[in-house]
Each structure stands twice: as C-alpha cells, then as structure tokens.
Amino acid sequence: MAKVLEFKLPDLGEGLTEAEIVRWLVEVGDVVAIDQPVVEVETAKAMVEVPCPYGGVVTARFGEEGTELPVGAPLLTVAVGAPEGSSGSGEDSGSAPESSGGSGNVLVGYGTGAPAARRRRIRPDRLDRPVTEAPVSAAPVVKAPVLEAPVVKVLVADASVSEGPVPVVSPLVRRLARQNDIDLRRLAGSGPDGLILRADVDRAIRTAEETATATARAPQAQAQAPVQAQAPAVAVAAAPNGVAAAVDAERIPLRGVRGAVADKLSRSRTEIPDATCWVDADATELMAVRAAMNAATGPSAGPKVSVLALLARICTAALARFPELNSTVDTEAREIVRLSGVHLGFAAQTERGLVVPVVRDAHARNAESIGAEIARLTELARTGKLSPAQLTGGTFTLNNYGVFGVDGSTPIINHPEAAMLGVGRIMPKPWVHQGELAVRQVVQLSLTFDHRVCDGGTAGGFLRYVADCVEQPAVLLRTL
C-alpha cells in the first residue's frame, strides 16, 4: 500500500526564512525519483532548484508560481510505493519507484547520486484510495491571496499557447514578466530560436500600460469630479500610521533582494555604533602602475588588472597590519571575534538590487588572482546565478561607489562585519605635487568602522596606510 509523504520547503541555509516559487518542474500525477528537482525557487540571495528527497507519484502541489512561502511550509505531497492495483495492469507496472526511503538531502548538488528518472504521468484515479484520502490536505493547490491589479496582458504571439518551458534569456527577465503580469507563453521572442529578451518584455509592459491608459481614460473623465471630492478621505483611510498617501500611490512589497537588504541595513544601523573617516589621495602613480601592468608583453604579460583588484590587494595588506578591522562582535558573549582569514566582499549593483559577492581567502591571493575572481563573481551576479554561499561569509567589504560618478559616501557596514572601505571616482583635480600646483588623478577614500572593535587611531592608521599605497604603490613591495 502506498503512503503519502509531505515535502516541506527546506532550510536553504545562510539564514534564509522564505522563498518565492518561480517555476514548478513537475505536475500532479508525475512520477519523480529521489533527489529529482521539483520546483525552482528564488530566495533573497539566489535562484535554486529544490530536489525532493522522496521517490513516488506527486499527488498535490501547494502554492502557485509567484507565491512566497516560509521555510517549513508544504511544497508538495508524494505517494511513495507502488499502488495495490498496479500489479494487474501492464500499463501501470513499474510506474512508481519502489523505494520508500528519502535521501534527506534538499540542496542541489548534495543528492544521493541516484539517476534522475524520466518524468511519467499517471492518472490520479489509478492511485490507491487510501492515498487520495490521506489526511494531507483538503485541496490540491493552496492559492495565496492576490490583489487584483488593473494590468492588461499583452498577446503578442499566436493565440495557441504551447506547453513546456519558455525560452527566456535570464531569470531576471522571467521575474520582470511575472511582476508585471506578462504571460511569457504569449510573447514572440526576438532572440535566436525565439529566445525572449529583456527588450521583448519591456515592449510588452509598455503596450499593456498604453492599453490600460486608453481603456481607463473615458470612465476617468466622467468620474473625475466625484473622485476628487472623495480623494482626501480615501487617502487618509488607506495610509497606515497616520501618514497621508496619494490615492494612486504604488505599494512595493519589501521582499526578495530588496527585503533582505532592508533587513540587513536596519540591523546594522540598530546594532553597530559606526563612525566614518575619510581622506583624499593622489592616485596618479597607482593608475600609472596599472597601465604598465596591462601594457606588459612577453613573459611579463598576463590578464588585465582592474583598479578594483589593486584596491582589494591594498585592503588585504592593510588588514594584515590592522587586524582589528577584520573582526566581528559576538553581542551575546560580549566578545570581539578577530578573524584569521580575509574574505573580501565587494558591492555590486545588479538588476535584482545590491549584492555583495565574496572573494574567499583574499589574503592569500595576489592582485591578478583577486581580479580574476572579482570578474567571475561579477558575471554570476549580472546573470543572477550567484549561490547563497557566494554571497555570505565576508569579513570586510570594499565599496566602489565611484562607478556611480560620486566622490564620497558614508556607507552602512555590511552586518556582521566591522568595517567597509569606500572608494569615490578618480578624476583630475588641482593638487600640490613636489611643491608645485599640478593636475593629478585624485580619489576620496572613506572608512566606516564599528567603534566597538577599535578606536579612531586604529581606523585612521588603516586609512592612512591605504592612502599611502594608492599614492606610492611601491609601499606594497614590503608585503609581496
């Protein structure tokens, strides 16, 4: 006799408490093998496929695509073991795996090594009656309450919609379409082999907005006077905590990457008594050294070295001299935990929001190795393929906000780290050089630090050493 097992959304690690269903990989009635991926979910840090630890027949799914579920919430139920009536029918023979055990593994890449079975579908009425009457759930699908939004779906492709996965250039484009209620199956992709690009989704969103505006224009004109008369009351009633809001105000849920960033920054501001110091530095020599490195030929030639890689190498040298800043604070034990290795995070702005990939063991790398790892992680961040492990565990962060064309900033520390170095744009400015006024490449450096781990003298010494290395890169030769 088959028995029904419930598979709940597992703990995906790194403190994640919820995930959003992006795409179901199985249907009710499908036969799944142990550790076969059954759903694609997006957390605050990455998009992952979740494998099921049971082998059997899917009897129910919980939650539709776009639904956000907390860790521990049911994902699906699986009937484990062959149905009683399957032995008398050649059609059903062997349709369900006989194994009733589970792997216990829930993360992609940590399976049992069992080969993935080909998905087969059997009719639910062929399952044993005790399976269908198992007290798992009264409904096969739990629908999350969704507010109706006046968004018009755009039908671009032919009315006939094909089944199967839709070819989309990246998960970011799929998420954009889902947030704007665009049916990807009805879009004609302009990429190779019908691949749906970002431009296709943007075009569909604009068309939907224009259609909605044109449809609502006439009724809006007729009801303009009554709406204006009722607007103040509606605005006050809809606004929480006594804060007035416009009638047409847009409410954006704080979830996903944006929600994770909000929580982390709020916690940092609440727990960490931070302070910031800054200094201007003449980066002319550093830029000349980089140009010489990248222009080298013959045996001295190698991959191009970025300014960020050089600054990262300077940071690891400075942290070796001032290890107080490569630490964290254990508030419960009231202890400063000084860390031996440097795992250097760097801020990267992506379409999903701000992320901080981490270069592991940066203290053991040279500028060329750090630059290669930064380039690799940046590409993964751009395509939305960073794993949670690549976004956590940092001990110090380098923030190059100069790419946004600004000179200075007082950044918020990436909790639970103790410091962050900020780098502004490098630009020509008048500077006194060797007793004469000259035009030099000047950059502003800022250090925000946790005042619990050190005093201003240590922070100032760290920042001054970084500035000295920027102005005179030969200083680094002492530590090479």
Helices and strands as residue ranges (DSSP letters): E 3-8, E 18-24, E 31-32, E 36-42, E 47-52, E 56-61, E 68-70, E 74-80, G 84-88, G 124-126, H 129-132, H 171-179, G 184-186, G 192-194, H 198-222, H 224-238, G 240-242, H 256-271, E 274-282, H 284-295, G 298-300, H 307-321, G 323-325, E 327-330, E 335-338, E 344-346, E 348-350, E 353-355, E 358-359, G 362-364, H 367-382, G 388-391, E 396-399, G 401-404, E 419-423, E 427-433, E 436-450, H 456-471, G 473-478
